[in-house]
Structure formats: C-alpha cells, structure tokens
Amino acid sequence: MTIPDPAGVADQAAAVHAAAVHPAVVGDPVAGLRADVDAIVALERTIRAAQAEQLRLIQRAHGYAHAVEGVHDGSTSAEREFATRAFTAELATALVVPEATAGGLVGDAGVGHRHPATLHALAAGSISLPQARSIFDALIGLPAPAAAALEQAALERAPQQTNAALRRRLRALRERLHPEPLDARHRAAADERRVVLEPAPDGMAWLSLFLQAERAHAITDRLDTLAAAPAADPDTDPRTHAQRVLDAAADLLLAGTRTDHHGHPVAGDAAILPRVLVTVPVLTLLGHTDEPAELDGYGPIDPDTARRLTAHAPSFQRILTHPETGAYLSYSRTRYRVPADLAGYLRARDGTCRFPGCSRRADATDLDHTTDWAHGGHTDARNLAHLCRKHHRLKHRTRWRMTQEPGGVIRWTSPAGHHHTTQPEHPFPQPPTPHARTEHDPATEREEDAA
C-alpha cells in the first residue's frame, strides 16, 4: 500500500490558505469565509495524512524493537509480549503520553497494518483518526470474511457520517455479520469489568465503572429513583437532581457492603473503611498558613478539607512536614510492616511507581532493589524504589535499565538509548543509615522478578 505524501497535502493546504488571504477576498466576507473553511479542510487532510504515516512508522518501529530485544520467529509468546511492553514504554516516554495512549497507538498501527484499506482512507483524508479507530474496534474479533465485509461497508459510509453515527451503524453491522453468538461474547467481555479512577481539576475526580450494560442501566435507574424520592425537602435541600444522584451513589459505595459473585454480602465488609494518605504542612494544620495539603495519589487539596480530614477521620493517615525543609515531624506507623520508618519514608518519598509517566500509587506497588540483591545491592533507601508489578517485570525482562542518584532521583535508559529522569514526589532528606535496613528474603524477590 502506498500512503499519499503528507507533504503534497501540505502544499495543497498552503495554496488554499494563500487564496484565503488574497486581496481579491478582502472586503468580501462570503469569499473570505469560504476560503478559510477550505483552508481548514485542507489542513485537516494534512493532519490525517500525518496520522496515517505515524501509524505506519509505529508499526515499523515495533518490528525494530522486537529485534532489539532478540525476538524472532521461534520466540515464545511471553518474549514477544515483553518486547511489545518495552516498545510501548519507549513510545510513551518519547511522546510524553500515558502508556495506555501509547498502547492504543501500537494497537492501531497493528490493526491498520492488517487492514490497509482503512489506513489508506485515513491517509487520503476521507476519514478521521477517531473514525478509523471506530472501524478498528469493530473489526476486532471478527473472522476474515466478516471483517472484510464490515470494513468495506464502513468505508463507504464513514466520509458522510460523524463518528458517533458511524459507531452506531458499526454496532448493528457487526452484530449481523459476527458468527459467534452474542451471549458468548458478552460473557468474555464481562471478564474485563473494572473500576477506573481519573484525577480532575479543582479537587475532583472521575470514577468510572466498566460493567455489563444491564447492570449499568439498573444502577442508573436505582440512583434516579433514590434521588427522586420525597425524602428531602426542596426548600431545605438545594441540590440538583444530578447532585442527589451522585451523592446517593457515593453514600452507597462508602457506607454499603460488597457482594460476592453469587450476590451474597461479603462477611466483615461493614467494618472496612477507606484509608487515604494525607500530607499536611504543620502550619496549615495549626491554621497559621493556607498552604495546600496533598492527597496521596491525587495532588493538592484545600487547607480546610485537609484540616477536617486530619481532625475527624481516623481512617486518614497524617504526615506532618516541616514548613521549610519538608522533613518529617511525625507520621502514623499503624499501616506499615517492620521497619515502619523505612517503608513509610519510601512510600511518602516516591508517591507513585517510579517508571516515567506511571501514576500507580506507591502502596499498590513493589519495593524494588535498583541494584539487585543477588548482585550485591543493599536494602536501604538509596537502593530501593517503588515499581508497579508491570514495570518491575519490565525492568527485569527487557532492556529497560534504571539507576538511582542522590535524593531518590531515578534515571532510566530505554532500549533505544533514550534517557528519562523521574523525581521523587517528596524529596525528603535521606534517613540515617541505621534505619536503612529491612527484613528480606532474596528468594522471594527472585520469584517476584521471574513472575
């Protein structure tokens, strides 16, 4: 397949733009509007052609990355998987985007390579990248004959449809063409159900649930019913319906109990309380300054919220910091194993997984020896950092390498030789050497690294 030259489209856009500012259209708003809209369309075609070329280059670079990791025709599926993970991390750190975004690009490039007609339509500018992704999504899991029929039908309609309209059409077409029964596909898709937390500005966050459609609609219906119940006096309750729906959901999640896969309540859940790490400048806590506190895994929160949490919520752990040096004044020891000083220090110092761009909270990660214990590495703060299980394994199974510098700074080297530096979330002073010891079983780490 030959992808149209993006430069040629760029020349076309430049020519149209030149017409837009030509003296002949000055004073004629209709001609000026038409010329500018034509230039905008031409520039959009340039962008689409560049996006198609980017996907082609990503697919080619993916092949190079496998060669760098030593993957060949006889390699195992695990070796191929880790080579792809290493390349996804390479792309994410080079573009400074989340790995999920980079993984989406790698996936798009692979599907586009297998379905060149859609990629060619993107390169020609007749469809957009979101439309191409909608087509790619619809093609996943379809046998070759059904996929070819769906792709042809989609490309005939896409240039005249918005992406939302195209997706609706694709869902109907896919159901008609797919040879596997819907109930079997539904059971497989349900295995991917999960909850996703995304930070948002102004002390807010998005909490999303990916679950079976029937459960989602039932939940929404119940929340609407609860919010519409005449329990609240509209004269004293100024909340909107949307706010009451949200508050009902939050109350049920925070005060209710879980059920197992049979729908039975889980024993002991009534005693489970949320635990969150809050770092509070001591002068803020005392009310002398309004310096923001920090909610672990999120970022700054307002001083009033921080004071309320530290004063009234025993399930929130407090870390008091010096107003000038940031050094510890005190922190709770109830949630850490021995030695609590070192474990608590490292969790607060790192905040998250220390791989570039990863935001998984430290308390959900592994404490990794930067220099392996088996190779003479010490168990102290200068040789320990938090890595999520995904990046812990990436470090040990691919050509990604890390070194630790003074102050907890981590320097990473990618398989392509790019260098990336990650800073600790809280660059506290290093603890004294006597505290930099912990119980350790070398066999355990070797088992984790090989997992």
ABEGO torsion letter per residue (X at the ends): XBBBBAAAAAAAAAAAAAAAABAAABGBAAAAAAAAAAAAAAAAAAAAAAAAAAAAAAAAAAAAAAAAAGBBAABBAAAAAAAAAAAAAAAAAAAGBBAAAAAAAAAAAAAAAABAAAAAAAAAGABBAAAAAAAAAAABGBBAAAAAAAAAAAAAAAAABBAAAAAAAAAAAAAAABABBAAAAAAAAAAABBBBBBBBBGGBBBBBBBBBAAAAAAAAAAAAAAAABAABBAAABABBAAAAAAAAAAAAAAABBBBBAAGBBBBGAAABBBBBBBBBBAAAAAGABABBBBBBGAEBBBAAAAAAAAAABAABBBBBBBAAAGBBABBBAAABBOBAAAAAAAAAAAGBBABBGBABBAAABBBBBABBAAAGBBBBAAABBBBBAAAAAAAAABABBBBBBBGGBBBBBBAAGBBBBBBBABBBBBBBAAAABBBBBAAAAAAAAAX
